[in-house]
Amino acid sequence: MGAANVCGAELISLPDGVQRVAKVLQSKGHPHMPVMLDDAARTAQQAADALGIALGQIAKSIIFRRKSDDAAVLVITSGDQRVDEKKVEALLGTEGRRLGRADAAFVKEKTGFSIGGVSPLGHATPSITLIDKLLFRFEEIWAAAGHPHGVFKLSPEQLVSLTGAPVADVAVDPVLEKQALAHAVFLVSGRAREIRGQSADLPSPCISVCRMDAGGMCEGCFRTGAEIAAWSQASDVHKRQIWDLIEQRISALQPQP
């Protein structure tokens, strides 16, 4: 199965994060201790394959940074879903864009874990936590155990009991996501056609949808973070190059005949 059970004296040879999670699980009387996956299991899908479960049964941890007070916001979502930041902001009662992506240093400081191994419990400092209701599609799920290769088994109900976190609708609606993508493609491709022969005074492709996908590309203007940051100081030649890349990216999103 690509996993090894962890128990007893073996804990002392494991990473500190896994030891910390195991001790919390023991203190709460949880029946399942962490297991360590093979190093080859680097993604959620690979972890699911190693465990012989569906991708949705992986309870992945997504950390955001609340800008108003620098608090860590942990969203535990189903492995086959994406988190809708607007839904999370609404649940937290924030106004406007008050959530930001957390970098590796922030995650380590606030949780004590590295990205990819953030457990839902045992954090260095308490995190604001939300649980994806779609995890309740499954009787058995697996969550990170303090290390990118460490996981432990539990039920969604046990996840609620262990964390005390509320269950909420935090996932991206696939229908609305498809509509939003189509709208962005329509607006940006239309603007691209209008300026195709233009080489100076090129307008920004921004359509005020500033949300980065998992690949690091804006879902509104189809630019990378680096391209967005460089835009204001970019030369006309560089801006033309970025627009050409945007058209290529939009073309790649279109169904092929």
Backbone bond lengths (Angstrom), bond angles and torsions (degrees), N, CA, C in turn:
res aa  C-N    CA-C-N  psi(-1)  N-CA   C-N-CA  omega(-1)  CA-C   N-CA-C  phi
1 M - - - 1.460 - - 1.517 111.50 -
2 G 1.355 117.07 -9.57 1.448 119.24 178.63 1.508 113.42 80.98
3 A 1.358 117.96 19.91 1.453 120.49 -178.81 1.517 110.04 -139.59
4 A 1.349 115.47 152.41 1.460 120.16 177.94 1.515 109.28 -127.36
5 N 1.340 117.38 132.42 1.455 121.24 179.61 1.521 110.59 -68.14
6 V 1.326 114.96 147.64 1.456 121.67 179.52 1.519 108.53 -118.02
7 C 1.324 117.49 129.18 1.451 119.19 178.02 1.521 109.96 -159.70
8 G 1.321 115.76 164.14 1.445 123.27 171.90 1.512 114.76 49.95
9 A 1.348 114.56 -131.79 1.462 120.96 -174.88 1.513 112.91 -63.88
10 E 1.343 117.50 -20.28 1.466 120.28 -179.61 1.519 111.68 -61.67
11 L 1.331 118.00 -24.42 1.459 121.26 -176.29 1.526 112.17 -59.04
12 I 1.326 117.34 -35.59 1.464 119.57 -174.20 1.522 112.55 -67.73
13 S 1.336 117.54 -17.79 1.460 120.73 179.33 1.519 112.38 -94.12
14 L 1.322 116.65 0.29 1.465 121.40 -176.30 1.517 111.42 -96.08
15 P 1.331 117.76 163.06 1.471 120.92 177.55 1.524 111.24 -55.06
16 D 1.325 115.43 150.85 1.463 120.61 -177.82 1.524 112.24 -55.67
17 G 1.327 116.44 -39.53 1.462 119.64 -177.92 1.518 112.71 -61.35
18 V 1.333 116.72 -42.10 1.461 120.68 179.39 1.524 110.25 -66.90
19 Q 1.324 116.66 -40.31 1.460 120.26 177.54 1.531 110.97 -60.69
20 R 1.329 116.00 -41.93 1.459 119.88 -179.31 1.526 111.27 -64.49
21 V 1.334 115.99 -43.52 1.465 119.81 179.30 1.525 110.57 -65.13
22 A 1.334 116.93 -42.42 1.458 120.91 -179.76 1.525 111.12 -60.55
23 K 1.325 116.99 -40.73 1.456 120.45 179.71 1.527 111.57 -65.77
24 V 1.345 116.51 -38.31 1.465 119.36 177.07 1.523 110.14 -65.49
25 L 1.333 116.92 -43.12 1.459 120.57 179.27 1.533 110.71 -62.27
26 Q 1.324 116.68 -42.10 1.461 120.33 177.83 1.518 111.54 -62.56
27 S 1.336 116.55 -42.42 1.466 120.36 -178.02 1.526 112.04 -65.35
28 K 1.330 116.03 -27.09 1.461 120.65 -179.77 1.526 112.16 -95.13
29 G 1.321 116.28 2.00 1.454 120.02 177.52 1.515 114.25 71.54
30 H 1.331 116.48 27.04 1.465 119.34 -179.87 1.534 109.21 -72.56
31 P 1.326 117.84 135.36 1.473 119.91 -173.89 1.518 115.83 -76.48
32 H 1.318 118.74 -10.69 1.464 120.43 -174.69 1.533 110.74 -120.35
33 M 1.310 116.04 120.21 1.455 121.82 177.12 1.534 110.53 -87.74
34 P 1.332 118.08 165.79 1.456 120.59 -179.62 1.525 113.18 -61.60
35 V 1.323 115.28 151.84 1.458 121.99 169.24 1.520 107.07 -122.22
36 M 1.324 116.30 152.70 1.455 121.72 179.03 1.522 109.07 -106.68
37 L 1.326 116.05 126.24 1.453 121.78 178.19 1.524 109.97 -85.75
38 D 1.321 115.34 161.47 1.462 120.54 174.37 1.524 109.80 -60.29
39 D 1.320 116.67 151.09 1.463 120.89 179.61 1.519 112.66 -59.17
40 A 1.337 117.04 -22.43 1.468 120.64 -177.99 1.521 111.95 -69.45
41 A 1.341 117.59 -19.41 1.469 121.01 -178.14 1.522 109.18 -83.16
42 R 1.329 116.89 85.49 1.458 121.75 -174.31 1.518 113.62 -100.09
43 T 1.321 118.74 -20.84 1.453 122.07 -179.11 1.520 109.74 -114.85
44 A 1.354 116.04 167.43 1.460 120.26 178.21 1.523 110.79 -59.99
45 Q 1.339 116.60 -39.81 1.464 119.88 179.73 1.526 110.51 -66.08
46 Q 1.317 117.48 -41.36 1.457 120.46 178.96 1.525 111.00 -66.01
47 A 1.330 116.68 -36.94 1.463 120.19 176.97 1.530 110.21 -65.45
48 A 1.335 116.03 -42.63 1.467 119.97 178.26 1.528 110.44 -61.70
49 D 1.327 116.50 -42.86 1.464 120.68 179.48 1.531 110.84 -62.31
50 A 1.337 116.37 -41.56 1.461 120.61 -179.47 1.521 112.05 -64.66
51 L 1.340 115.37 -33.11 1.463 120.38 -178.96 1.526 112.64 -89.33
52 G 1.332 116.50 -9.74 1.459 120.33 -178.91 1.513 113.10 71.44
53 I 1.331 116.43 37.26 1.464 121.17 -178.55 1.525 109.95 -127.98
54 A 1.322 116.03 172.30 1.463 121.54 176.91 1.528 109.50 -76.70
55 L 1.332 116.34 152.24 1.459 121.19 179.41 1.522 110.96 -56.42
56 G 1.334 117.25 -38.53 1.458 121.15 -178.73 1.512 113.84 -63.02
57 Q 1.334 117.42 -17.89 1.470 121.06 179.57 1.521 113.15 -81.68
58 I 1.326 116.57 -6.94 1.463 120.37 173.74 1.533 107.72 -81.64
59 A 1.328 115.91 119.07 1.469 120.87 178.06 1.525 107.46 -89.75
60 K 1.323 116.67 91.11 1.469 119.68 -175.11 1.530 110.45 -85.50
61 S 1.311 115.01 145.91 1.461 121.85 -177.05 1.525 109.96 -102.75
62 I 1.333 115.78 122.56 1.457 122.11 177.08 1.519 107.97 -114.14
63 I 1.345 116.48 124.64 1.459 121.02 -178.90 1.526 110.12 -105.78
64 F 1.340 115.35 130.62 1.460 122.38 172.98 1.527 108.46 -114.64
65 R 1.320 114.57 163.53 1.471 121.41 178.50 1.521 108.55 -114.44
66 R 1.344 117.28 114.88 1.459 119.59 177.70 1.520 108.77 -78.43
67 K 1.317 116.21 118.09 1.455 121.11 -169.84 1.522 113.32 -69.72
68 S 1.342 117.17 -28.25 1.461 119.67 -175.73 1.520 113.02 -66.23
69 D 1.347 117.74 -34.72 1.455 120.08 -177.55 1.530 113.60 -135.94
70 D 1.326 117.22 9.13 1.464 122.80 177.86 1.528 112.18 63.50
71 A 1.331 117.05 26.10 1.462 120.94 179.04 1.520 110.12 -81.43
72 A 1.324 115.49 150.00 1.467 121.18 174.97 1.524 108.88 -85.81
73 V 1.327 115.28 132.32 1.459 121.90 176.63 1.518 107.90 -114.53
74 L 1.318 116.36 116.58 1.460 121.96 -178.54 1.522 109.14 -102.11
75 V 1.325 116.16 122.32 1.455 121.78 174.08 1.528 107.64 -111.80
76 I 1.328 116.12 118.43 1.460 121.33 179.08 1.513 106.92 -97.27
77 T 1.311 115.81 107.29 1.455 120.79 -172.21 1.524 111.34 -117.82
78 S 1.313 115.97 160.45 1.449 121.80 177.79 1.525 109.56 -69.50
79 G 1.329 116.54 140.93 1.454 121.74 -172.78 1.514 115.87 -59.92
80 D 1.334 117.24 -21.25 1.463 120.04 179.92 1.526 112.39 -99.02
81 Q 1.330 116.44 14.86 1.461 120.85 -178.22 1.522 111.29 -120.49
82 R 1.340 115.25 163.59 1.460 122.37 172.65 1.517 108.68 -117.31
83 V 1.319 116.54 145.15 1.460 121.34 -178.59 1.527 110.34 -82.48
84 D 1.323 115.47 134.09 1.456 122.02 175.68 1.532 107.59 -92.67
85 E 1.321 116.67 106.83 1.460 120.85 -175.96 1.524 112.27 -61.05
86 K 1.327 117.21 -33.75 1.469 120.18 179.77 1.524 110.90 -65.18
87 K 1.335 116.62 -38.23 1.458 119.61 177.45 1.527 110.39 -65.05
88 V 1.322 116.28 -40.99 1.466 120.10 179.31 1.521 110.23 -64.84
89 E 1.328 116.69 -43.86 1.466 120.21 178.54 1.519 110.76 -59.73
90 A 1.339 116.69 -41.90 1.464 120.51 179.57 1.526 111.31 -64.38
91 L 1.325 116.27 -40.32 1.465 120.16 179.71 1.528 111.78 -66.72
92 L 1.336 116.11 -30.77 1.461 120.45 179.91 1.521 112.37 -86.73
93 G 1.342 116.25 -5.15 1.443 120.09 178.64 1.510 114.19 74.25
94 T 1.323 116.99 22.27 1.464 119.99 179.02 1.520 110.55 -83.60
95 E 1.313 115.50 156.06 1.462 121.31 178.74 1.522 108.94 -111.63
96 G 1.326 115.76 130.97 1.454 119.68 -179.48 1.521 111.54 71.10
97 R 1.301 116.32 -160.82 1.466 121.03 -179.01 1.521 109.37 -86.54
98 R 1.332 115.41 90.75 1.458 120.34 -178.42 1.528 112.58 -108.27
99 L 1.326 117.60 0.89 1.453 121.07 177.21 1.521 109.50 -109.35
100 G 1.310 115.75 139.79 1.452 120.17 175.50 1.508 110.19 -129.29
101 R 1.308 116.18 159.69 1.455 120.73 175.43 1.527 109.53 -67.46
102 A 1.309 116.20 142.34 1.459 121.10 -179.37 1.526 109.68 -94.87
103 D 1.328 116.57 131.22 1.462 119.05 176.92 1.525 109.91 -83.66
104 A 1.329 115.73 174.52 1.461 121.08 -174.46 1.526 112.35 -59.98
105 A 1.339 116.34 -39.71 1.463 120.17 -178.27 1.526 110.99 -65.61
106 F 1.335 116.25 -42.31 1.470 120.65 179.08 1.522 110.89 -63.45
107 V 1.329 116.73 -45.50 1.462 121.18 -179.82 1.523 110.60 -60.11
108 K 1.325 116.66 -44.92 1.459 120.73 -179.10 1.526 111.04 -64.67
109 E 1.316 116.73 -42.47 1.464 120.86 -178.39 1.524 111.57 -64.57
110 K 1.335 116.17 -45.43 1.460 119.87 -173.24 1.523 113.23 -80.00
111 T 1.336 117.21 -37.42 1.465 119.71 -174.23 1.523 113.14 -103.41
112 G 1.341 116.81 -25.28 1.451 119.99 -173.70 1.513 113.01 84.47
113 F 1.344 116.76 0.71 1.458 122.21 -179.67 1.530 109.89 -116.21
114 S 1.321 115.29 159.06 1.458 120.63 174.76 1.525 109.89 -89.44
115 I 1.332 116.57 153.82 1.463 121.20 176.83 1.519 109.06 -56.05
116 G 1.315 116.33 134.66 1.458 121.58 -177.51 1.508 112.41 99.26
117 G 1.354 116.08 -15.97 1.456 119.43 179.82 1.516 113.19 -130.05
118 V 1.347 116.74 17.32 1.466 120.46 -176.30 1.527 110.17 -70.35
119 S 1.306 115.44 115.16 1.458 121.70 178.74 1.531 109.82 -80.27
120 P 1.332 118.24 155.13 1.466 119.76 175.25 1.522 113.25 -73.50
121 L 1.337 117.29 -6.60 1.464 120.17 -179.74 1.522 109.92 -142.78
122 G 1.347 115.76 167.76 1.458 120.05 -179.98 1.508 114.26 79.25
123 H 1.337 118.33 25.62 1.461 121.39 -177.97 1.530 111.41 -71.70
124 A 1.322 116.04 151.48 1.456 121.98 177.74 1.517 110.82 -62.34
125 T 1.328 116.69 -40.63 1.463 123.11 173.52 1.523 107.60 -131.78
126 P 1.335 118.62 148.37 1.468 120.70 -177.59 1.533 111.86 -58.48
127 S 1.325 115.77 137.76 1.464 121.99 176.63 1.521 109.51 -110.62
128 I 1.318 116.13 148.90 1.460 120.76 170.03 1.530 106.16 -73.49
129 T 1.323 117.24 124.97 1.461 120.08 -170.44 1.522 112.06 -125.10
130 L 1.333 115.37 138.42 1.464 123.25 174.29 1.523 108.21 -128.99
131 I 1.335 116.20 144.11 1.461 121.64 -179.47 1.529 109.40 -114.86
132 D 1.310 115.69 129.32 1.462 123.04 179.33 1.536 109.90 -66.65
133 K 1.338 115.94 124.53 1.470 119.55 -178.88 1.528 112.17 -64.38
134 L 1.339 117.53 -21.41 1.460 119.80 -178.18 1.527 112.77 -71.87
135 L 1.330 117.65 -11.51 1.463 120.00 172.80 1.527 111.12 -65.03
136 F 1.339 116.24 -22.92 1.458 120.75 -177.40 1.523 112.51 -77.29
137 R 1.334 116.79 4.20 1.470 119.81 170.40 1.519 110.82 -70.19
138 F 1.337 116.79 -17.03 1.458 121.59 -171.73 1.523 111.12 -120.47
139 E 1.319 115.81 147.54 1.459 120.96 174.93 1.528 110.64 -80.63
140 E 1.327 117.08 -29.78 1.462 122.05 -177.17 1.518 109.43 -126.95
141 I 1.335 116.37 132.32 1.459 121.65 175.85 1.531 108.32 -133.32
142 W 1.333 116.01 167.22 1.467 121.63 179.37 1.524 108.61 -130.81
143 A 1.329 116.29 130.37 1.463 121.72 -178.58 1.522 110.42 -116.72
144 A 1.321 116.08 158.97 1.461 121.58 178.51 1.524 110.24 -63.97
145 A 1.329 115.46 145.52 1.468 121.34 -176.63 1.521 112.46 -117.77
146 G 1.341 116.79 35.97 1.453 119.43 174.24 1.510 116.05 91.90
147 H 1.338 116.95 7.45 1.465 121.71 -179.92 1.530 106.87 -156.27
148 P 1.344 118.49 146.70 1.473 120.17 -179.31 1.522 114.39 -55.44
149 H 1.334 118.40 -22.19 1.464 120.71 179.53 1.526 112.97 -111.18
150 G 1.323 116.76 7.98 1.460 120.55 179.91 1.519 111.82 -106.37
151 V 1.328 117.84 133.11 1.462 123.07 178.79 1.532 109.30 -141.39
152 F 1.342 116.06 162.45 1.455 119.75 172.77 1.521 109.94 -142.36
153 K 1.326 115.11 152.20 1.464 121.71 -175.26 1.523 110.81 -91.30
154 L 1.329 114.89 144.55 1.459 121.24 177.00 1.519 108.48 -164.99
155 S 1.322 116.58 175.69 1.459 121.82 173.45 1.523 108.04 -104.59
156 P 1.325 118.62 161.58 1.466 119.54 175.92 1.524 112.18 -57.17
157 E 1.335 116.27 -37.96 1.461 120.10 178.80 1.534 110.88 -63.27
158 Q 1.323 116.15 -39.87 1.470 120.10 177.42 1.517 111.34 -66.92
159 L 1.329 117.00 -34.11 1.463 120.57 177.00 1.525 110.26 -61.22
160 V 1.318 116.21 -42.58 1.470 120.85 177.72 1.523 110.11 -63.97
161 S 1.325 116.08 -44.39 1.464 120.47 -179.11 1.519 112.34 -64.46
162 L 1.325 116.85 -41.72 1.464 121.46 -177.55 1.524 112.51 -69.36
163 T 1.325 116.92 -35.58 1.463 121.08 -174.06 1.525 113.59 -100.25
164 G 1.344 116.87 -25.21 1.454 119.99 -173.91 1.513 113.09 69.80
165 A 1.335 117.40 15.07 1.465 122.10 -175.51 1.526 111.44 -87.27
166 P 1.319 117.53 149.80 1.462 121.26 177.25 1.526 112.22 -75.76
167 V 1.326 115.48 152.96 1.460 122.31 175.86 1.522 107.79 -95.07
168 A 1.331 116.42 135.17 1.464 119.48 -174.17 1.523 111.23 -148.28
169 D 1.316 115.09 165.23 1.463 122.86 173.49 1.523 107.20 -86.08
170 V 1.325 116.66 102.20 1.465 120.95 -176.33 1.529 112.92 -120.43
171 A 1.328 117.49 -3.82 1.465 120.61 -173.97 1.524 111.75 -86.45
172 V 1.318 114.95 152.32 1.466 121.44 175.09 1.525 109.19 -66.58
173 D 1.323 116.64 131.90 1.457 121.52 175.41 1.529 107.84 -75.04
174 P 1.338 119.12 118.98 1.468 120.19 -175.06 1.523 113.53 -61.80
175 V 1.323 117.62 -32.48 1.470 120.53 179.15 1.527 109.90 -69.19
176 L 1.338 115.86 -47.54 1.458 119.59 179.33 1.520 111.19 -65.99
177 E 1.333 116.56 -34.98 1.463 120.53 178.12 1.522 110.56 -62.93
178 K 1.329 116.39 -42.58 1.463 120.71 179.29 1.522 110.58 -65.20
179 Q 1.332 116.24 -40.05 1.462 120.20 178.79 1.526 110.94 -66.05
180 A 1.337 116.31 -40.65 1.465 120.23 179.93 1.527 111.18 -64.79
181 L 1.337 115.98 -39.84 1.461 119.93 178.57 1.521 110.48 -64.48
182 A 1.330 116.30 -44.04 1.463 120.32 179.80 1.531 110.62 -61.98
183 H 1.329 116.60 -39.37 1.466 120.69 179.71 1.524 110.44 -65.90
184 A 1.347 116.72 -43.28 1.459 120.18 179.23 1.522 111.11 -63.78
185 V 1.329 116.74 -43.46 1.464 121.16 178.40 1.526 110.03 -60.11
186 F 1.336 116.83 -44.03 1.469 121.40 -179.32 1.530 111.08 -60.12
187 L 1.345 116.76 -47.60 1.460 120.43 -176.69 1.521 112.37 -68.87
188 V 1.327 115.83 -48.47 1.466 119.03 -174.41 1.522 111.86 -73.02
189 S 1.324 118.01 -39.27 1.471 119.60 178.34 1.520 110.92 -67.44
190 G 1.328 116.81 -33.72 1.460 119.78 176.31 1.520 111.46 -64.10
191 R 1.318 115.53 -43.14 1.465 119.96 178.10 1.527 110.60 -66.37
192 A 1.332 116.62 -36.86 1.468 120.44 179.01 1.528 111.15 -62.61
193 R 1.333 116.39 -40.36 1.478 119.56 178.69 1.521 111.04 -64.23
194 E 1.322 116.53 -38.60 1.467 120.97 -177.28 1.527 111.94 -64.85
195 I 1.326 117.26 -30.94 1.472 120.04 -174.53 1.528 112.15 -111.18
196 R 1.317 117.32 15.61 1.470 119.99 -172.99 1.522 112.80 -57.90
197 G 1.304 118.79 -37.01 1.460 120.38 -179.91 1.505 113.25 -93.82
198 Q 1.317 117.37 6.40 1.461 122.48 -175.80 1.529 110.14 -89.49
199 S 1.328 116.71 138.60 1.474 120.25 -178.54 1.522 112.52 -123.61
200 A 1.337 117.90 -1.20 1.462 121.68 179.56 1.523 109.39 -140.68
201 D 1.338 115.47 158.16 1.468 121.74 -179.93 1.527 111.73 52.95
202 L 1.311 116.19 43.72 1.459 120.60 -178.67 1.521 110.37 -73.38
203 P 1.333 117.52 132.79 1.469 120.86 -178.76 1.526 110.98 -75.65
204 S 1.308 115.61 159.38 1.461 120.40 175.42 1.528 109.25 -71.60
205 P 1.317 118.06 143.74 1.464 120.45 177.28 1.528 112.97 -81.26
206 C 1.325 118.86 0.13 1.463 122.22 -176.51 1.521 111.47 -60.12
207 I 1.329 117.34 133.29 1.466 122.52 176.07 1.534 109.58 -119.48
208 S 1.327 116.83 22.60 1.469 123.95 177.60 1.529 113.09 64.47
209 V 1.336 115.69 29.70 1.462 121.33 169.87 1.527 105.30 -117.49
210 C 1.307 116.11 91.74 1.468 120.87 -171.65 1.525 109.81 -104.42
211 R 1.318 115.49 78.92 1.464 121.34 -179.14 1.521 108.55 -138.87
212 M 1.333 115.93 124.40 1.455 120.81 -177.15 1.526 110.44 -90.05
213 D 1.334 116.14 137.99 1.459 119.45 176.86 1.525 109.68 -84.56
214 A 1.332 115.96 -179.78 1.466 120.30 -176.39 1.527 112.13 -62.77
215 G 1.329 117.18 -23.66 1.456 120.98 -179.86 1.517 113.84 -88.25
216 G 1.350 117.03 1.32 1.450 120.65 178.15 1.514 114.47 84.94
217 M 1.347 117.72 20.83 1.459 121.40 178.56 1.522 109.58 -113.58
218 C 1.331 116.52 138.44 1.456 120.97 179.67 1.527 110.13 -66.95
219 E 1.334 116.49 132.07 1.456 121.30 -178.94 1.523 112.22 -77.88
220 G 1.332 116.50 -5.98 1.460 119.46 178.53 1.517 113.37 -100.80
221 C 1.340 117.21 -44.52 1.473 119.54 -174.15 1.521 113.15 -114.74
222 F 1.339 117.30 -4.11 1.470 121.77 175.98 1.529 112.85 64.29
223 R 1.336 115.92 30.73 1.457 121.17 172.85 1.520 109.38 -107.33
224 T 1.324 115.76 156.04 1.460 120.19 172.82 1.529 108.34 -79.31
225 G 1.337 115.29 166.99 1.454 119.03 177.74 1.514 112.19 -60.28
226 A 1.334 116.28 -38.91 1.470 120.42 179.94 1.522 110.72 -65.83
227 E 1.321 116.74 -38.74 1.478 120.24 179.61 1.525 110.96 -67.70
228 I 1.318 116.57 -37.49 1.465 120.24 177.94 1.524 109.95 -65.19
229 A 1.340 116.12 -45.63 1.462 120.67 -178.55 1.524 111.94 -64.03
230 A 1.327 116.91 -32.82 1.467 121.07 -175.70 1.525 113.04 -86.55
231 W 1.316 117.62 -11.74 1.465 120.66 -169.58 1.534 113.54 -57.58
232 S 1.323 117.23 -47.76 1.472 119.38 -173.35 1.527 112.85 -62.76
233 Q 1.336 117.11 -27.54 1.464 120.54 -179.33 1.528 112.93 -103.85
234 A 1.318 116.25 2.13 1.466 120.08 -175.45 1.529 111.48 -73.37
235 S 1.319 115.80 147.71 1.466 121.16 175.21 1.526 109.29 -75.03
236 D 1.325 115.42 167.39 1.466 119.41 177.19 1.526 110.69 -59.56
237 V 1.317 116.27 -38.21 1.470 119.91 179.76 1.528 110.44 -63.40
238 H 1.333 115.71 -44.64 1.466 119.89 -179.72 1.535 110.94 -65.18
239 K 1.331 116.59 -41.50 1.468 119.97 178.44 1.529 111.03 -62.81
240 R 1.334 116.07 -38.06 1.460 119.56 177.40 1.525 110.08 -63.90
241 Q 1.317 116.19 -40.17 1.469 120.22 178.12 1.534 111.15 -62.63
242 I 1.336 116.26 -41.46 1.467 119.99 179.68 1.521 110.40 -64.86
243 W 1.329 116.70 -42.56 1.465 119.73 177.62 1.533 111.04 -61.04
244 D 1.308 117.09 -40.12 1.466 120.18 178.13 1.537 110.90 -63.14
245 L 1.346 116.09 -39.45 1.465 119.96 177.02 1.518 111.40 -65.33
246 I 1.329 115.68 -38.83 1.472 120.07 178.52 1.527 110.30 -60.52
247 E 1.319 116.56 -44.40 1.470 119.55 179.24 1.522 111.40 -63.00
248 Q 1.334 116.48 -38.07 1.468 119.91 177.52 1.530 110.75 -64.34
249 R 1.322 116.81 -41.21 1.464 120.73 -179.62 1.524 111.41 -66.98
250 I 1.319 116.33 -40.36 1.464 119.63 177.96 1.522 110.01 -65.34
251 S 1.337 116.40 -40.77 1.464 120.62 179.35 1.523 111.09 -60.91
252 A 1.339 115.72 -37.13 1.471 120.22 -179.47 1.515 112.10 -68.84
253 L 1.347 116.29 -21.84 1.468 120.48 179.67 1.521 112.60 -82.55
254 Q 1.340 116.16 -16.28 1.465 120.45 -176.60 1.526 110.13 -78.42
255 P 1.342 117.54 143.05 1.471 119.77 177.17 1.525 110.68 -62.22
256 Q 1.317 116.18 136.62 1.462 120.83 179.94 1.527 110.45 -85.72
257 P 1.345 117.23 139.73 1.468 119.92 179.83 1.523 112.09 -67.24
